[in-house]
Amino acid sequence: MNSSNPLTSVAIVANLTKSGAMNVANDLKKLCQQNGVDVRLTQEFPCPKKFLQGMDACFSVGGDGTLLNILDEAIAHEVPVAGVGLGKLGFLATLSPEELSTSLPPLLRGEFKVRRRSLIGYREKKGDEKLALNDLVVKSGLTGRLGRFSVFCGNERVADYASDGIVFSTPTGSTAYNLATGGPIVHPEADVILMTPISAHSLTSRPLVFPAGINLQIEYEKNSASPHVSADGREAFSNSPNFPLEIFVSPKSFPLLETIGHSHFRVLRNKLKWG
């Protein structure tokens, strides 16, 4: 959706593990204050609980990983997030540090769009729903050892896989690990889950795309090591989860703030060096 309401209060989350993040965050703060916008800035990463509460928007200063770490807070408080990208291959960045002085003032005046990005919902057996914006990755628990997995769609078996693991991706995450493992690029407005085996020991194993409204389950061979499960590059569970895991398109969504002139295909052309 488009917005016509100016921003009056914004949060800034600076990831100090990224070179230059604090300088960019301070420049961002100064520009906001010059435009009459109240600023709440933190160097804590991930940001403190309820840090985004009551804010009109949040600026994430770092790479895509910085933005992903704000996910739960942004969804809980319905605060749109704009990434200020310091990384080289980030696909989620709304702004670059070099263009802040020209691109930020119109955005603060309300000239922006809020895109609702779909999320993967996942849970362990009898567990609560957790969320991922990019992907859920289930990998073989022992380095160098083949994993054996079974995937079901509802009560129907999809396939058994002998592979290093499986990537379950959102359209937003289709340009992340999914792309590196040979999966397709999907438009971010598609409401689907992508499933891509990692180094499958079968020439006929191919990525699959599933619609919203279905439930996937993944199980692993009981006499093998417990798989490692990560969500958006972080540990998905504090302890070894109880399988099977359930995976689905969540009814929740992530509010991503974009400039009016943002083009998904221009980002792809630039980042992937397409002609």
N, C-alpha and C positions, 0 to 999 in steps of 0.2 A: 504494500500500500504506500501511497505518497503522503507526506506530512506537510501541513502548512503552519504548524505550531512551532514557534522558535524554542530553542533549548534554553532553559533558565538555570539548570544545575546539572553538572556532569561529573562523573567519576573517572579518574585516570589510574590505571594499573600499570606500573612500570616493572618489567622483568630485568633486574640488574645483572643477570647472567649474560645479557645481550650487550655487546659493546655499543656505547653511545646512547643507551636507553634513557638514562637519567637526564642527559642534555636535551633529548627530544621531548621527554615528559615535561621538563621545565619550560621549554619553548611553547609546548602545547598549552600548559597552564597559563602562561603569560598572554597568549593570544586569546584564550577564552576570557580571561579577566578584562582584557582590553575591550572585548565585545559585551561586557556586562553580564557574563555568565559565572555563576558560583562554581567553584572547583573543589573536589575532594580527591586528594592524591595519596596513593600508598605505594611504598616500595616492597611491601610484604607480598610474597608470591608462593602459593596462590593467595588471592586477596582474602582478607578476613571475612568471617561470616557476617551477613547483613550489611556489608560495605556498600552494596548497590541499592539498598533500600531507600526509596524516595527519590532516586535519581532519574533524570529524563533520558540519559544515555550514558554509555561507558566507552572510554577509549582504551584500547589494549595496546601497549607499546612493547613490541617484541616481534616474534614470529607467529606462525599459526599455532604453535604449541602454547604460547602465552594466552591466546584467545580461547583455546580449548579448555584451559584451566579455569576459565571464568564461567564455563557452561552452566553448571548447576545454580550458581548465584543469579545469573542473568535470567534463567528460566523461572526460578523461584520468585523473583521480583519483577518479572516482565520488563526488563530493561534492555533495549536494543544496544548491540555492541558494534563498534567500528574498530577494525584493526589498523594500527599504524605500523606498517611492515618494515622490519629491519633485516629480515631474512632474505635469501636469494630466490627461493622457489615457493614462497607462500602464495596460496590461491585465495585466502580469505581477507587479505588486507584491503581496506577501503581507501586508505591514504598512504602516501609515501612521505618521509620527512622533508623531502625537497619541495613538496607542493603544499605544505601546511598553510603558508601565508596567503595563498590564493584560493585553495579549496576549502579551508576551514570556515571562513566567515559566512559563505552562503549556506553551508551545512548548519551552522549555529542559528541562522535565520529561519530554519525549517525547510530548507531546500534539500530534502533527502527522501529516500525510500526505505521502508522496512520490509525486508524479505523474510518470509517464514521458511526456514530450512528444516527439512524433515530429520527425524532422529531415529536411531535404532534403540528400541527398548529390549532389554535382556534381563534374564533372571535365572538364578540357579533353582534347582528343584525345591519347591515350597519357599522360595525367597521373594524379596520385594523387587520391584522394577528398578533398574538402573539405566542410565542413558549414555549414548555415544553420538557425537556429531559426525565423526569420520568413519570409524570402523570398530568392529569387535574381531579380534584375531585369536584363533585357537591353534596353538602350535604343539608339536611333539615335545614331551617333557624332558627328554634326554637329548643333548646335543649330538647331532649326527645320526640319531636313530630314527627310522621311519615310524611315522604315526599311522594308526589305523582308525578311521572315523566313519561313522554312519550318520547320514542326515535324513530327517523325516519332514514331510510337509503335512501337518495334521497327523493322521494315522497312517499315511502312505509313505513307504520308503522311497526316497529320491535316489540315493546311491550310496555305495560304500567306497571310501577313498583310502588308498595307501599313498600318503603324501607327508610333506613336512608340516602341513597344517592347512587351515582354511581361513580366508578373509571374508567376513561379512561386512559389506560396505553400504553406506548411504550414497546418494548421488553427489553430495558435497565431498565425500571421501573417495569418490571414484578417481580423483587425480592424485591420491596419496598412495598407500601401500597397494591398493587394488591395481593401480596403473603399473606399478613396478612388477607385479606378479602376472601381468598379461591380461588384466581385466579391461572392460570397455569404459570409455568416458561417457557419463550420463548427464544430461541437462539437470541443473539443480532443482528445477521445479517438478521433476518426475517424482512420483510417490511410490518408490520401489526399494527393494533390498537386492544388492548384488552379492553373489556367492562365487568366490574364485579360489580354487585349490592352489596350494603353494607347492611347486615342484612335484606334481602328481606323477606316480609311476604308471602312467597309462597315457598313450597318445590320444585317447578318445575323451579324456577328462577335459571339460570345457567350462567356462564361466556360465552361470545361470542367473536369470533375473526373475524375481518374485514380486507380485503386486502387494500393496497394502491390504490388510484384512486377513492375511494368512499367518499361521504360526509355524516357525521352523524349530526343530529340535536337533541337537547334535549330541551324539554319544561316542564313546571311544572304547576300544577293545580293553576288556577288564584286566587282562594279564600284562598290559603295558603300563609305562609310567604315567602318572596323572599329568594331563596337558597343562601348558602354561597359557593363561588367558589374559589378554590385555585389551583395554578399551581406550581409543585415542592415544595410544602410546604409553599408557599407564597401567599399573596393576588393576585388573577389573574387580578383584575380590581381595579382601584382607586375609582370607584363609583359602585353602584349597576348596573350590566349590563342589557342590553335590551335582553330579550329572544325572540326567541329561540337562543341558542348558536350553532354555527357550529364547527364541530370537524373533522379533517382530518390528513392524513400523509403529513407533509410539504415537499415541494420540496427542502428545505434546510436541512442540516445535521450538526452534531456536530463532530469536529475533536478530537478524543481521542487518546493520545499518549500512546503506550504500548511497553514494552520490547519485544525483539525477542522471548524469551522463554515463553511469557505469555500464559496461558491456561485458557479458560473460565470455563471448567469443573473442573479444579483443584481449582479455586476460589470457585465454588459452593460446592465442597466437603469439603473444609476447613471452609467456612463460615456457612454452614448449617449442619456441622458435619455428613456428609454422610460417609458411610463405604468405 
